[in-house]
Amino acid sequence: MVGVDVSAVRITTAVPEDVPAIALLLEETWCATYPNVAEGITHQDVAVYAKKFTDPEHLAVLRALIGDHRESRQFFVARNERGQIVGYCRAMHAKSGHDRVRAIYVRRDYWQNGVGAQLMTAALNWLGGEREVWIDCVRYNQRAIAFYKKFGFVLQGPIDFSLKLASGSEIHEVRLIKPPIQ
Ligand SMILES: CC(C)(COP(=O)(O)OP(=O)(O)OC[C@H]1O[C@@H](n2cnc3c(N)ncnc32)[C@H](O)[C@@H]1OP(=O)(O)O)[C@@H](O)C(=O)NCCC(=O)NCCS
């Protein structure tokens, strides 16, 4: 893509100082991803919801999570040659016996350049592959579902969870599971 040098993108673990940039990335990427005419999800609805990522309250929660090092979770960021955060994801060992990858987000102008794959590889390597890895994903997010399938995730079907937006519209999710490495 013109103006984007993906060869210089590097994955590191996140630090609390990264939080404002991560929050902005989440807000922008939500607005680029989730509006959907067929599902009745408007840009306005998503924009209102995504604003919460940059709220001081959310920033404080994320800063505390990232700063509170635990063996059960890790946060990864992708940085470009200028040190800007262009990708983010979170991996965790859940208490109930499986692992999870959550919130994998790449900046819109970096999509389809392998940054998501670098983040996913870092997360899966960190998790270790001994347990199932679960991912919950918006049901109409075909880009992400295709991406997860490339990594061996298998679509299970709808889950009993939906996100209610200000207008009353709901975003429904599906679950994908990657089996343990034998
Ligand atoms: C989903 C997302 C993380 C993927 O990251 P990305 O950097 O665009 O993906 P990559 O360029 O690393 O693609 C990795 C692989 O998936 C493939 N892929 C990516 N998008 C695809 C698509 N739409 N259809 C089929 N394959 C696709 C690539 O071809 C590549 O495969 P390859 O290595 O065999 O060539 C990114 O598009 C994104 O942030 N989307 C918006 C946020 C989002 O939906 N997050 C998921 C929340 S559950």
The ligand as an SDF file (V2000), in Angstrom:
LIG
                    3D

 48 50  0  0  0  0  0  0  0  0999 V2000
   -8.7660   -8.9650   10.9410 C   0  0  0  0  0  0  0  0  0  0  0  0
   -7.4290   -8.2320   10.9540 C   0  0  0  0  0  0  0  0  0  0  0  0
   -6.8750   -8.2280   12.3640 C   0  0  0  0  0  0  0  0  0  0  0  0
   -6.4660   -8.9760   10.0410 C   0  0  0  0  0  0  0  0  0  0  0  0
   -5.2270   -8.3040   10.0630 O   0  0  0  0  0  0  0  0  0  0  0  0
   -4.4570   -7.9920    8.7060 P   0  0  0  0  0  0  0  0  0  0  0  0
   -3.1810   -7.3560    9.0750 O   0  0  0  0  0  0  0  0  0  0  0  0
   -5.3540   -7.2620    7.7820 O   0  0  0  0  0  0  0  0  0  0  0  0
   -4.2440   -9.4920    8.1400 O   0  0  0  0  0  0  0  0  0  0  0  0
   -2.9560  -10.0360    7.4080 P   0  0  0  0  0  0  0  0  0  0  0  0
   -2.5690   -9.1070    6.3420 O   0  0  0  0  0  0  0  0  0  0  0  0
   -1.9320  -10.3830    8.4220 O   0  0  0  0  0  0  0  0  0  0  0  0
   -3.5110  -11.3870    6.8140 O   0  0  0  0  0  0  0  0  0  0  0  0
   -3.0640  -12.6530    7.2810 C   0  0  0  0  0  0  0  0  0  0  0  0
   -3.5900  -13.7200    6.4130 C   0  0  0  0  0  0  0  0  0  0  0  0
   -5.0060  -13.6610    6.3450 O   0  0  0  0  0  0  0  0  0  0  0  0
   -5.3880  -13.4910    4.9930 C   0  0  0  0  0  0  0  0  0  0  0  0
   -6.5230  -12.6030    4.9290 N   0  0  0  0  0  0  0  0  0  0  0  0
   -6.5890  -11.3780    5.4360 C   0  0  0  0  0  0  0  0  0  0  0  0
   -7.7980  -10.8410    5.1350 N   0  0  0  0  0  0  0  0  0  0  0  0
   -8.4730  -11.7890    4.4120 C   0  0  0  0  0  0  0  0  0  0  0  0
   -9.7440  -11.8320    3.7910 C   0  0  0  0  0  0  0  0  0  0  0  0
  -10.5520  -10.7740    3.8240 N   0  0  0  0  0  0  0  0  0  0  0  0
  -10.1320  -12.9510    3.1720 N   0  0  0  0  0  0  0  0  0  0  0  0
   -9.3140  -14.0090    3.1280 C   0  0  0  0  0  0  0  0  0  0  0  0
   -8.0860  -14.0090    3.6750 N   0  0  0  0  0  0  0  0  0  0  0  0
   -7.6640  -12.9160    4.2980 C   0  0  0  0  0  0  0  0  0  0  0  0
   -4.1980  -12.9300    4.2890 C   0  0  0  0  0  0  0  0  0  0  0  0
   -4.2420  -13.2370    2.9100 O   0  0  0  0  0  0  0  0  0  0  0  0
   -3.0960  -13.6190    5.0090 C   0  0  0  0  0  0  0  0  0  0  0  0
   -2.9680  -14.9300    4.5340 O   0  0  0  0  0  0  0  0  0  0  0  0
   -1.5770  -15.4300    3.9540 P   0  0  0  0  0  0  0  0  0  0  0  0
   -0.5640  -15.1920    5.0320 O   0  0  0  0  0  0  0  0  0  0  0  0
   -1.8160  -16.8740    3.6730 O   0  0  0  0  0  0  0  0  0  0  0  0
   -1.3650  -14.6160    2.7280 O   0  0  0  0  0  0  0  0  0  0  0  0
   -7.5480   -6.7780   10.4270 C   0  0  0  0  0  0  0  0  0  0  0  0
   -8.1200   -6.8060    9.1540 O   0  0  0  0  0  0  0  0  0  0  0  0
   -8.3530   -5.8700   11.3200 C   0  0  0  0  0  0  0  0  0  0  0  0
   -7.8220   -5.2540   12.2500 O   0  0  0  0  0  0  0  0  0  0  0  0
   -9.6610   -5.7450   11.0450 N   0  0  0  0  0  0  0  0  0  0  0  0
  -10.5240   -4.8450   11.7970 C   0  0  0  0  0  0  0  0  0  0  0  0
  -10.6670   -5.2280   13.2480 C   0  0  0  0  0  0  0  0  0  0  0  0
  -11.2160   -6.5970   13.4150 C   0  0  0  0  0  0  0  0  0  0  0  0
  -12.0910   -7.0280   12.7000 O   0  0  0  0  0  0  0  0  0  0  0  0
  -10.6800   -7.3040   14.4180 N   0  0  0  0  0  0  0  0  0  0  0  0
  -11.1480   -8.6030   14.7710 C   0  0  0  0  0  0  0  0  0  0  0  0
  -12.0150   -8.4840   15.9750 C   0  0  0  0  0  0  0  0  0  0  0  0
  -12.7340  -10.0620   16.4120 S   0  0  0  0  0  0  0  0  0  0  0  0
  1  2  1  0
  2  3  1  0
  2  4  1  0
  2 36  1  0
  4  5  1  0
  5  6  1  0
  6  7  2  0
  6  8  1  0
  6  9  1  0
  9 10  1  0
 10 11  2  0
 10 12  1  0
 10 13  1  0
 13 14  1  0
 14 15  1  0
 15 16  1  0
 15 30  1  0
 16 17  1  0
 17 18  1  0
 17 28  1  0
 18 19  1  0
 18 27  1  0
 19 20  2  0
 20 21  1  0
 21 22  1  0
 21 27  2  0
 22 23  1  0
 22 24  2  0
 24 25  1  0
 25 26  2  0
 26 27  1  0
 28 29  1  0
 28 30  1  0
 30 31  1  0
 31 32  1  0
 32 33  2  0
 32 34  1  0
 32 35  1  0
 36 37  1  0
 36 38  1  0
 38 39  2  0
 38 40  1  0
 40 41  1  0
 41 42  1  0
 42 43  1  0
 43 44  2  0
 43 45  1  0
 45 46  1  0
 46 47  1  0
 47 48  1  0
M  END
$$$$
